[in-house]
Amino acid sequence: MALSQVQIIQSLAEALSWFEKELNWGVQQAELRHLSGRIGELYAAMITRGQMALAVNQHGYDVVSADGERISVKTITTSSQVSFNLDTFDQVDRVIVLRLVVEENEVSIEELLDCTSAEARSEMRASASKLVYTPRKLPRVRELSDLRVTAQAVSRDILIKQLENGTILVERNGQRETPAIPALREVAVAIGVDILNSNGNPKNTRSLGADILTVLCSQSVW
């Protein structure tokens, strides 16, 4: 059954939420391959306005775009490479490789490769009956100090800042708190901010930090 774009987006949000819940339960990323694969397929269907293939790994592709492209989607978490079936690769028009990035149990999706199958093939090596793709070295990450602070507030000896990219930084007595979530939960309890989201899962750093800043800024506690 075809899903609407709204249903695909909702399903992606639910899958990401479940992934974060599993992490909070202590499940290792490598044990969540099925869920990470589903997240990747939903993300690919969303950005291409497409649909998941009717059968799992149908003819070597996972998603069919709105333009009729047959897309093979691979999603990694901790692994350093992905492989494709050499025997069915000729059925693929486009390749999308994604990585789930986990920082303090907060999950985001990073695009490592999105190109035609011919372009992707030129970056792969053959190994037995597989084509293996190894992502290139990641570009330099911009220093956080280059980003503008859009909101900040103090609660006792804890300074909370929100950067323009949404990142939350926490300092206690001038020293950076890493990870930030324990200090954020400490502040949340003190000022009455719920540390759980609407699904009953612990809020991640960005979500909890943003909620705390909303309360503290409204009280003009600086």
C-alpha positions as CSV (number, residue, x, y, z in Angstrom):
1,M,0.0,0.0,0.0
2,A,1.3,3.4,-1.0
3,L,2.1,5.9,1.8
4,S,1.4,9.6,1.6
5,Q,4.3,12.0,2.2
6,V,2.7,12.9,5.5
7,Q,2.6,9.2,6.5
8,I,6.2,8.7,5.4
9,I,7.4,11.7,7.5
10,Q,5.4,10.6,10.5
11,S,6.8,7.1,10.2
12,L,10.3,8.5,10.0
13,A,9.8,10.5,13.1
14,E,8.4,7.5,14.9
15,A,11.3,5.3,13.8
16,L,13.9,7.8,14.9
17,S,12.1,8.1,18.3
18,W,12.1,4.4,18.7
19,F,15.8,4.3,17.8
20,E,16.6,6.8,20.5
21,K,14.4,4.8,23.0
22,E,16.4,1.7,22.3
23,L,19.7,3.6,22.8
24,N,18.4,4.9,26.2
25,W,17.6,1.3,27.1
26,G,21.3,0.5,26.5
27,V,21.0,-1.4,23.2
28,Q,24.1,-1.0,21.1
29,Q,23.8,0.7,17.7
30,A,25.2,-2.4,15.9
31,E,22.2,-4.4,17.2
32,L,19.7,-2.0,15.6
33,R,20.5,-2.7,11.9
34,H,16.9,-3.5,10.9
35,L,15.6,-0.3,12.5
36,S,18.4,1.8,11.0
37,G,17.8,0.4,7.6
38,R,14.1,1.3,7.9
39,I,15.0,4.8,8.9
40,G,17.2,5.1,5.8
41,E,14.5,3.9,3.5
42,L,11.9,6.3,4.9
43,Y,14.4,9.2,4.7
44,A,15.1,8.3,1.1
45,A,11.4,8.0,0.3
46,M,10.8,11.4,1.9
47,I,13.5,13.4,0.0
48,T,12.6,11.8,-3.3
49,R,8.9,11.9,-2.8
50,G,8.9,8.2,-3.5
51,Q,7.7,4.9,-2.1
52,M,9.4,1.9,-0.5
53,A,9.7,-1.1,-2.8
54,L,6.9,-3.7,-2.3
55,A,9.3,-6.5,-1.3
56,V,12.4,-6.3,0.9
57,N,15.5,-5.7,-1.2
58,Q,13.3,-6.1,-4.3
59,H,15.6,-6.6,-7.3
60,G,18.4,-4.9,-5.4
61,Y,16.6,-1.6,-4.7
62,D,14.6,-0.3,-1.8
63,V,12.8,2.9,-2.9
64,V,11.2,4.1,-6.1
65,S,11.3,7.9,-6.4
66,A,8.5,10.0,-7.7
67,D,10.5,10.2,-11.0
68,G,10.6,6.4,-11.3
69,E,14.3,6.0,-10.2
70,R,15.0,2.7,-8.5
71,I,17.1,3.5,-5.5
72,S,19.4,1.3,-3.4
73,V,19.6,2.7,0.1
74,K,22.3,1.8,2.6
75,T,22.4,3.1,6.2
76,I,25.3,2.7,8.5
77,T,25.9,3.5,12.2
78,T,29.3,2.2,13.4
79,S,30.5,0.3,10.3
80,S,33.0,2.0,7.9
81,Q,31.7,0.6,4.6
82,V,28.7,-0.8,2.8
83,S,28.3,-3.5,0.2
84,F,25.9,-4.0,-2.7
85,N,24.9,-7.2,-4.6
86,L,26.9,-7.2,-7.8
87,D,24.3,-9.5,-9.5
88,T,21.4,-7.1,-9.0
89,F,23.2,-3.8,-9.2
90,D,22.2,-3.3,-12.9
91,Q,18.6,-2.9,-11.7
92,V,19.6,0.2,-9.7
93,D,19.4,3.8,-11.0
94,R,20.5,5.7,-8.0
95,V,22.4,5.0,-4.8
96,I,22.0,6.8,-1.4
97,V,24.3,6.0,1.5
98,L,23.4,7.4,4.9
99,R,24.9,7.4,8.3
100,L,23.0,7.7,11.6
101,V,25.1,10.0,13.8
102,V,24.5,9.6,17.5
103,E,25.7,12.3,19.9
104,E,24.5,12.0,23.6
105,N,21.8,9.6,22.4
106,E,20.5,12.2,20.0
107,V,20.2,10.8,16.5
108,S,20.6,12.7,13.2
109,I,20.9,11.6,9.6
110,E,24.0,12.4,7.5
111,E,24.1,11.9,3.7
112,L,27.4,10.3,2.6
113,L,26.5,9.6,-1.0
114,D,23.6,10.4,-3.4
115,C,24.3,9.9,-7.1
116,T,23.5,7.7,-10.1
117,S,24.5,4.1,-9.9
118,A,27.1,4.7,-12.7
119,E,28.7,7.4,-10.6
120,A,28.6,5.3,-7.5
121,R,30.0,2.3,-9.3
122,S,33.2,4.3,-10.1
123,E,33.8,4.7,-6.4
124,M,33.3,1.0,-5.5
125,R,35.6,-2.0,-5.5
126,A,34.5,-5.5,-6.5
127,S,34.9,-8.2,-3.8
128,A,33.6,-11.6,-4.7
129,S,29.9,-11.1,-5.6
130,K,29.7,-7.7,-3.9
131,L,30.5,-4.1,-4.7
132,V,32.0,-2.3,-1.7
133,Y,31.8,1.4,-1.0
134,T,34.0,3.1,1.6
135,P,32.9,6.6,2.5
136,R,35.6,9.2,2.0
137,K,37.1,11.1,4.9
138,L,34.6,13.5,6.3
139,P,35.1,17.2,5.7
140,R,36.3,19.3,8.6
141,V,33.6,20.1,11.1
142,R,33.1,23.8,11.7
143,E,34.3,25.0,15.1
144,L,31.4,25.7,17.5
145,S,33.1,28.9,18.5
146,D,32.4,30.2,15.0
147,L,28.6,30.0,15.6
148,R,26.5,32.7,17.1
149,V,24.8,32.2,20.4
150,T,21.0,32.7,19.9
151,A,19.9,32.2,23.6
152,Q,21.5,31.7,27.0
153,A,20.5,31.6,30.6
154,V,22.0,30.8,34.0
155,S,20.5,28.6,36.7
156,R,22.6,28.8,39.9
157,D,26.2,27.9,38.8
158,I,25.1,26.4,35.4
159,L,25.2,28.5,32.2
160,I,23.2,27.1,29.2
161,K,23.8,28.3,25.7
162,Q,22.0,27.6,22.4
163,L,23.9,28.1,19.2
164,E,22.4,29.0,15.9
165,N,22.6,25.4,14.6
166,G,20.6,24.2,17.6
167,T,23.6,22.8,19.6
168,I,23.3,23.2,23.4
169,L,26.4,24.0,25.4
170,V,26.5,23.7,29.2
171,E,29.1,25.2,31.5
172,R,29.4,24.9,35.3
173,N,31.6,27.5,37.0
174,G,33.2,28.3,33.6
175,Q,34.0,24.7,32.8
176,R,32.4,22.9,29.9
177,E,30.1,20.0,30.9
178,T,30.5,17.0,28.6
179,P,28.1,15.2,28.3
180,A,25.7,18.0,28.9
181,I,22.5,16.0,29.6
182,P,23.2,15.3,33.4
183,A,23.5,19.0,34.2
184,L,20.5,19.8,32.0
185,R,18.4,17.2,33.9
186,E,19.6,18.8,37.2
187,V,18.4,22.2,36.1
188,A,15.1,20.8,34.7
189,V,14.2,19.2,38.0
190,A,15.0,22.4,39.8
191,I,12.8,24.6,37.6
192,G,10.0,22.1,36.9
193,V,10.7,21.2,33.3
194,D,9.7,17.7,32.3
195,I,12.7,15.6,31.2
196,L,10.5,13.2,29.2
197,N,8.9,14.0,25.8
198,S,5.3,13.3,24.8
199,N,6.2,9.7,23.9
200,G,7.5,9.1,27.4
201,N,11.2,9.0,26.2
202,P,14.0,11.0,27.8
203,K,14.4,14.3,25.9
204,N,17.7,14.6,24.1
205,T,20.2,17.4,24.7
206,R,18.8,19.8,22.2
207,S,15.2,19.3,23.1
208,L,15.7,19.5,26.9
209,G,18.1,22.4,26.6
210,A,15.6,24.4,24.4
211,D,12.8,23.7,26.9
212,I,14.9,24.9,29.8
213,L,16.0,28.0,28.0
214,T,12.3,28.9,27.2
215,V,11.5,28.7,30.9
216,L,14.6,30.5,32.2
217,C,14.4,33.3,29.6
218,S,10.7,33.8,30.3
219,Q,11.6,34.3,33.9
220,S,14.5,36.7,32.9
221,V,17.0,34.6,34.9
222,W,20.3,35.6,33.5
